Amino acid sequence: MSSVLALLLAIGVVLPEPLALSAVREPATLEVAVELQTELPAELVEALDAGAEVRLAYPIRVKAKRRTLWDRKLWSGELITIAVFDPVTGRYRCEVVLDGLITSSGEAESAVEARRWLTHPPPVRIELPEERREADVRVRARAVFARGTTWLIFPTQRDTPWIEVVLAHGTAAAGSEP
């Protein structure tokens, strides 16, 4: 039994995190980038190949440190990547939306490029409040593949675990280990 446990622990050490997160501090903003390190679920790949619109959500939370405790919330939002096949042009239309505003858009020639857009979106900038620009900052993110309900009551969600990076005052960049 102990050899099985040791094997499981060794596998856990070798496997990469499902999501990579990096943050760069700029004078008034944070530049945040997420990269999904695992494959998309088969349902999303099949839907994209069939021409349906595919959305992948990345909830992002930013907290600032006061003296000893972390604030409740400095900024909270959702980064959504969208890819859909356009039959008129024969290309995939891709967008990155941060809190309802399109921050990046482009076209992909193939489904492989569209999947890359979904899993490796361009970085986004998050404006920091003026009074917290010098504070230590903690950035958390995860990938949400699908949301729904079971039995019409209980919310369900397929997602990755939260990944976190901390930017101490004076550090310019931080990232999770790939």
Backbone bond lengths (Angstrom), bond angles and torsions (degrees), N, CA, C in turn:
res aa  C-N    CA-C-N  psi(-1)  N-CA   C-N-CA  omega(-1)  CA-C   N-CA-C  phi
1 M - - - 1.438 - - 1.527 111.60 -
2 S 1.331 116.98 -38.66 1.461 119.98 -178.49 1.525 111.72 -69.27
3 S 1.347 117.67 -29.95 1.463 119.66 178.13 1.530 110.64 -69.09
4 V 1.337 117.66 -35.30 1.465 121.28 176.28 1.522 110.19 -64.99
5 L 1.317 116.54 -42.54 1.467 121.05 178.41 1.526 110.53 -63.76
6 A 1.328 116.86 -41.78 1.462 120.31 178.22 1.518 110.96 -64.01
7 L 1.336 116.97 -38.92 1.459 121.04 177.83 1.522 111.01 -64.67
8 L 1.324 117.43 -43.50 1.466 120.80 178.05 1.525 111.58 -63.14
9 L 1.311 117.61 -40.37 1.457 120.70 177.22 1.518 110.94 -65.06
10 A 1.323 117.69 -40.02 1.467 121.31 178.85 1.517 110.76 -65.28
11 I 1.331 117.54 -40.23 1.461 121.00 178.05 1.526 109.76 -64.38
12 G 1.325 117.41 -40.66 1.464 121.49 179.00 1.517 112.25 -62.27
13 V 1.323 117.30 -33.21 1.456 120.94 179.15 1.524 110.58 -73.26
14 V 1.338 117.09 -36.38 1.450 121.70 -175.73 1.524 112.25 -76.91
15 L 1.334 117.88 -36.79 1.458 121.04 -176.69 1.528 111.41 -67.66
16 P 1.321 117.18 135.34 1.457 119.29 178.83 1.526 111.24 -75.94
17 E 1.301 115.56 162.29 1.465 120.85 175.06 1.526 108.22 -63.95
18 P 1.335 117.71 146.04 1.468 119.02 -179.73 1.526 113.17 -71.17
19 L 1.328 117.34 -17.85 1.455 121.29 -177.94 1.518 109.40 -137.26
20 A 1.325 116.85 136.30 1.465 121.79 174.19 1.518 107.76 -107.69
21 L 1.307 116.76 138.90 1.457 123.23 -177.74 1.516 108.77 -131.72
22 S 1.321 116.49 133.59 1.464 120.10 174.62 1.518 108.93 -135.94
23 A 1.319 115.40 148.46 1.463 121.35 179.93 1.517 109.06 -139.14
24 V 1.322 115.42 137.33 1.462 122.40 178.05 1.512 107.64 -122.71
25 R 1.320 115.62 127.91 1.457 121.05 179.50 1.520 109.11 -86.45
26 E 1.320 115.36 128.50 1.455 123.02 173.71 1.528 106.39 -115.59
27 P 1.326 119.06 171.94 1.469 118.68 -175.02 1.537 114.84 -52.87
28 A 1.316 118.63 -44.01 1.466 120.33 -176.79 1.521 113.50 -119.92
29 T 1.333 117.44 -2.84 1.457 120.25 -175.18 1.525 111.69 -138.72
30 L 1.326 114.19 168.99 1.457 122.34 168.22 1.520 107.43 -114.12
31 E 1.308 117.32 135.36 1.451 120.83 172.32 1.524 106.47 -101.47
32 V 1.325 116.32 116.40 1.453 122.43 -174.38 1.522 109.32 -113.84
33 A 1.337 116.11 132.75 1.462 121.81 177.76 1.521 108.91 -128.95
34 V 1.339 115.81 136.15 1.460 122.09 175.91 1.521 108.54 -121.36
35 E 1.336 115.64 147.21 1.462 121.38 177.14 1.518 108.17 -141.53
36 L 1.311 115.97 121.10 1.456 121.00 176.60 1.522 108.07 -76.66
37 Q 1.329 117.18 120.75 1.466 122.24 -175.99 1.524 112.63 -91.49
38 T 1.338 118.14 -10.48 1.462 121.73 -179.83 1.522 109.68 -105.74
39 E 1.303 115.81 169.81 1.459 121.56 178.49 1.527 110.12 -72.19
40 L 1.322 115.55 150.15 1.455 120.21 172.79 1.528 109.47 -66.57
41 P 1.337 118.22 148.83 1.466 119.67 174.79 1.533 110.57 -57.93
42 A 1.307 115.91 148.54 1.464 121.87 -176.48 1.526 112.29 -57.63
43 E 1.333 117.04 -35.16 1.465 120.00 -179.51 1.530 111.43 -62.72
44 L 1.336 116.83 -39.35 1.462 120.51 179.36 1.527 111.12 -69.69
45 V 1.318 116.93 -40.29 1.468 120.66 178.84 1.520 109.98 -63.72
46 E 1.338 116.90 -44.62 1.464 120.85 179.31 1.520 111.39 -63.85
47 A 1.333 117.36 -40.82 1.464 120.78 179.32 1.526 110.91 -64.63
48 L 1.322 117.13 -41.43 1.468 120.64 179.02 1.527 110.81 -65.36
49 D 1.318 116.80 -42.83 1.460 120.90 178.72 1.530 111.84 -64.79
50 A 1.341 116.89 -28.87 1.466 121.31 179.35 1.530 112.25 -82.24
51 G 1.317 118.09 -6.57 1.460 121.47 177.80 1.518 114.94 98.52
52 A 1.323 117.44 3.08 1.467 120.60 -179.93 1.526 110.64 -78.87
53 E 1.320 115.79 157.39 1.464 120.77 175.82 1.519 109.38 -73.53
54 V 1.322 116.88 131.29 1.457 122.94 179.22 1.516 108.10 -118.17
55 R 1.338 115.35 131.57 1.470 122.28 178.41 1.523 109.46 -122.22
56 L 1.312 115.18 138.76 1.453 122.03 175.42 1.519 106.66 -128.31
57 A 1.325 116.92 125.49 1.468 121.45 -175.87 1.526 110.67 -104.13
58 Y 1.323 115.21 139.01 1.460 122.94 175.13 1.525 108.37 -123.51
59 P 1.347 119.00 93.44 1.467 119.28 174.43 1.530 109.46 -65.82
60 I 1.327 116.19 136.11 1.465 121.73 -179.53 1.522 108.34 -125.56
61 R 1.328 116.88 134.93 1.459 122.73 178.02 1.526 108.15 -126.32
62 V 1.319 116.62 135.14 1.464 122.05 177.64 1.516 107.51 -124.19
63 K 1.319 115.83 126.82 1.461 121.89 176.94 1.519 108.53 -123.86
64 A 1.327 115.87 149.49 1.464 121.31 177.48 1.516 108.83 -116.37
65 K 1.307 115.86 149.31 1.451 121.19 -178.87 1.524 110.30 -93.56
66 R 1.312 116.16 135.58 1.466 120.30 174.32 1.518 107.20 -84.35
67 R 1.304 117.58 -108.06 1.466 119.58 176.91 1.522 110.97 -99.55
68 T 1.334 116.98 -53.97 1.460 119.70 179.81 1.517 112.80 -124.35
69 L 1.315 118.34 -23.90 1.458 121.61 -177.81 1.523 111.02 -109.28
70 W 1.330 115.91 152.62 1.457 120.62 175.49 1.517 108.90 -80.99
71 D 1.332 116.48 139.17 1.455 121.00 174.74 1.518 109.14 -61.16
72 R 1.294 114.64 160.42 1.458 119.38 177.04 1.511 111.55 -61.11
73 K 1.312 116.62 -53.92 1.466 119.51 -178.41 1.523 108.69 -160.41
74 L 1.303 115.76 129.84 1.459 121.23 173.98 1.528 109.40 -96.66
75 W 1.334 115.78 -42.33 1.457 121.52 177.92 1.524 107.79 -154.99
76 S 1.312 116.50 144.42 1.447 121.83 179.06 1.521 108.12 -143.93
77 G 1.317 117.00 133.30 1.455 119.79 179.61 1.508 111.24 -163.91
78 E 1.330 114.80 -175.84 1.449 120.01 -178.67 1.520 109.91 -135.53
79 L 1.311 114.93 126.10 1.457 123.07 174.97 1.527 106.67 -94.85
80 I 1.325 117.39 124.76 1.458 121.55 -178.96 1.520 108.40 -120.67
81 T 1.329 115.78 128.88 1.462 120.67 174.02 1.526 107.53 -104.81
82 I 1.335 115.27 137.46 1.465 121.61 -175.48 1.524 108.69 -129.73
83 A 1.317 116.09 136.45 1.469 121.59 173.21 1.521 107.79 -138.51
84 V 1.340 115.99 133.66 1.464 121.14 179.04 1.520 108.52 -147.02
85 F 1.324 116.22 142.71 1.457 121.45 179.18 1.524 109.66 -78.99
86 D 1.333 116.47 131.42 1.464 122.08 176.70 1.529 107.57 -103.80
87 P 1.342 118.30 108.85 1.465 119.77 -175.85 1.529 113.74 -68.07
88 V 1.321 117.49 -21.31 1.469 119.90 -179.83 1.524 110.98 -70.74
89 T 1.333 116.40 -46.69 1.463 120.16 -178.32 1.522 112.59 -90.90
90 G 1.335 117.32 -19.29 1.461 120.47 -177.43 1.518 112.90 77.06
91 R 1.322 116.49 17.82 1.465 121.98 -179.53 1.530 109.62 -124.27
92 Y 1.314 115.07 168.59 1.457 121.26 176.74 1.525 108.78 -96.56
93 R 1.328 116.35 128.71 1.459 121.99 176.06 1.525 107.03 -90.31
94 C 1.325 116.58 127.26 1.467 121.88 -175.33 1.522 109.87 -124.53
95 E 1.343 115.90 141.27 1.464 121.51 179.18 1.522 110.21 -141.06
96 V 1.328 114.89 153.04 1.459 122.99 169.48 1.517 106.02 -119.82
97 V 1.344 116.17 123.84 1.453 122.49 -176.60 1.522 108.23 -119.54
98 L 1.319 116.99 126.84 1.462 122.12 176.77 1.515 107.65 -116.11
99 D 1.314 116.62 112.42 1.470 123.25 -179.41 1.523 112.72 51.60
100 G 1.313 116.67 44.86 1.457 121.53 175.58 1.513 115.40 87.05
101 L 1.320 118.74 -5.84 1.461 122.40 179.10 1.527 110.48 -109.12
102 I 1.320 116.68 129.90 1.461 120.43 178.54 1.520 108.64 -72.82
103 T 1.341 116.30 121.54 1.464 120.22 -179.86 1.529 111.64 -101.50
104 S 1.339 117.27 -26.42 1.465 121.96 178.46 1.516 108.51 -148.91
105 S 1.321 114.85 149.01 1.462 119.59 174.26 1.518 108.49 -148.85
106 G 1.313 115.66 159.42 1.453 119.81 -179.85 1.506 110.50 -175.06
107 E 1.312 115.71 -176.18 1.451 122.03 178.15 1.517 109.05 -125.50
108 A 1.320 115.04 147.28 1.457 121.67 176.58 1.518 108.50 -120.14
109 E 1.309 115.98 140.12 1.468 121.54 -178.74 1.523 112.80 -75.96
110 S 1.345 116.99 -28.78 1.460 120.10 -174.27 1.527 110.31 -137.34
111 A 1.335 115.27 168.60 1.459 120.62 177.68 1.523 111.16 -65.62
112 V 1.326 116.86 -31.26 1.468 120.88 178.31 1.529 110.01 -64.20
113 E 1.327 117.28 -44.79 1.469 120.99 177.46 1.527 110.94 -65.38
114 A 1.325 117.25 -37.33 1.471 120.61 178.64 1.525 110.35 -65.83
115 R 1.330 117.54 -40.15 1.472 120.18 176.74 1.527 110.31 -64.20
116 R 1.307 117.04 -37.52 1.476 120.56 177.76 1.525 110.07 -63.35
117 W 1.341 117.20 -39.35 1.467 121.17 177.55 1.530 110.23 -62.17
118 L 1.336 116.72 -39.90 1.466 120.82 179.47 1.521 112.05 -66.52
119 T 1.327 116.93 -39.38 1.466 120.57 -173.96 1.523 114.35 -92.92
120 H 1.332 118.19 -20.32 1.465 122.22 -179.35 1.533 109.40 -131.54
121 P 1.330 117.55 66.71 1.466 119.05 -177.01 1.531 111.71 -69.75
122 P 1.337 116.48 158.30 1.465 119.42 175.38 1.536 110.29 -62.29
123 P 1.327 118.00 153.32 1.473 120.32 179.02 1.526 111.34 -63.68
124 V 1.324 114.96 154.66 1.467 121.58 177.28 1.523 108.82 -120.54
125 R 1.321 115.11 155.41 1.468 121.16 178.70 1.522 109.56 -106.85
126 I 1.330 114.72 133.71 1.461 122.20 179.04 1.513 107.37 -118.20
127 E 1.323 116.31 122.28 1.459 120.67 -179.02 1.521 110.10 -77.79
128 L 1.329 115.51 133.70 1.458 121.74 178.55 1.523 110.16 -96.16
129 P 1.337 117.09 142.37 1.471 118.64 174.82 1.528 110.50 -61.35
130 E 1.302 116.10 144.80 1.467 120.84 -174.48 1.524 112.75 -56.78
131 E 1.324 117.66 -38.34 1.463 120.26 -176.87 1.533 113.32 -74.52
132 R 1.329 118.83 -10.95 1.466 122.17 -179.10 1.526 113.78 -115.15
133 R 1.302 118.73 11.20 1.468 121.20 -176.20 1.518 113.28 -69.58
134 E 1.309 118.00 -21.60 1.467 121.65 -179.35 1.522 112.13 -99.22
135 A 1.318 119.16 -1.92 1.464 122.41 -175.28 1.527 111.40 -81.33
136 D 1.347 115.67 159.91 1.457 120.63 169.72 1.529 107.21 -65.37
137 V 1.320 116.51 140.90 1.458 121.05 -175.01 1.528 109.71 -126.23
138 R 1.331 115.99 137.89 1.463 122.56 175.59 1.523 107.80 -117.32
139 V 1.332 116.85 125.14 1.464 123.21 -178.89 1.525 107.98 -113.88
140 R 1.344 116.30 128.95 1.470 122.55 178.70 1.518 108.89 -123.66
141 A 1.336 116.06 145.57 1.464 120.80 177.28 1.520 109.67 -154.06
142 R 1.318 115.12 160.62 1.457 122.68 172.44 1.522 108.34 -153.82
143 A 1.310 117.70 167.89 1.457 122.53 176.78 1.520 108.61 -107.15
144 V 1.346 116.31 133.09 1.460 121.93 177.82 1.523 107.44 -114.46
145 F 1.331 116.05 118.01 1.464 121.53 -177.41 1.524 112.30 -85.17
146 A 1.325 117.15 -39.83 1.463 120.30 -177.17 1.522 110.02 -155.50
147 R 1.329 114.69 146.05 1.461 121.96 174.25 1.519 107.99 -125.52
148 G 1.289 116.34 148.50 1.455 119.61 178.59 1.507 110.42 -171.85
149 T 1.313 115.73 -162.51 1.459 121.31 176.95 1.520 108.86 -136.17
150 T 1.315 115.67 152.12 1.451 121.04 172.02 1.516 107.19 -114.60
151 W 1.282 115.09 138.34 1.462 122.61 -178.52 1.515 111.28 57.13
152 L 1.332 116.61 26.05 1.464 124.33 177.63 1.523 114.14 62.59
153 I 1.309 117.51 9.21 1.469 119.57 -177.87 1.520 112.36 -126.15
154 F 1.316 116.13 -50.90 1.454 121.27 -170.32 1.522 111.18 -86.01
155 P 1.343 117.54 121.61 1.466 118.82 178.34 1.528 110.47 -69.72
156 T 1.329 115.26 141.38 1.456 121.05 177.09 1.520 108.37 -126.44
157 Q 1.324 114.30 156.95 1.462 118.82 -178.56 1.523 108.65 -154.89
158 R 1.330 116.49 133.21 1.459 121.87 172.96 1.513 106.70 -104.66
159 D 1.332 116.29 119.36 1.458 119.82 -174.02 1.520 111.24 -154.38
160 T 1.331 114.33 176.07 1.460 121.65 174.28 1.522 108.24 -96.33
161 P 1.318 117.78 164.81 1.465 119.00 174.64 1.536 110.72 -68.54
162 W 1.328 115.84 159.98 1.463 121.10 176.42 1.520 109.65 -66.68
163 I 1.320 116.29 139.35 1.457 123.60 173.28 1.531 106.40 -115.81
164 E 1.317 116.74 143.81 1.464 120.21 -174.20 1.522 111.43 -135.28
165 V 1.341 115.65 141.15 1.460 121.83 170.91 1.518 107.93 -129.64
166 V 1.320 115.77 148.98 1.469 121.40 -179.57 1.519 108.43 -120.04
167 L 1.321 115.69 130.03 1.458 122.04 174.83 1.524 107.64 -109.73
168 A 1.312 116.04 106.03 1.449 120.11 177.12 1.536 109.02 -74.06
169 H 1.321 116.20 154.74 1.465 120.38 178.15 1.524 108.68 -56.09
170 G 1.310 115.94 127.29 1.462 121.01 179.78 1.520 113.27 98.71
171 T 1.342 119.41 -14.72 1.461 120.11 175.92 1.511 108.80 -92.85
172 A 1.302 115.58 141.20 1.475 120.17 -175.59 1.509 112.32 -90.50
173 A 1.354 118.09 -34.52 1.462 119.37 -173.72 1.516 110.60 -143.37
174 A 1.341 114.98 152.54 1.460 122.04 174.51 1.513 107.52 -150.07
175 G 1.331 115.49 152.43 1.459 118.83 178.59 1.514 110.57 -154.93
176 S 1.324 116.07 155.97 1.442 120.75 175.31 1.520 108.49 -79.08
177 E 1.294 115.10 155.54 1.461 120.10 -179.99 1.510 109.34 -74.30
178 P 1.357 118.46 130.35 1.472 119.88 178.84 1.510 111.84 -71.81
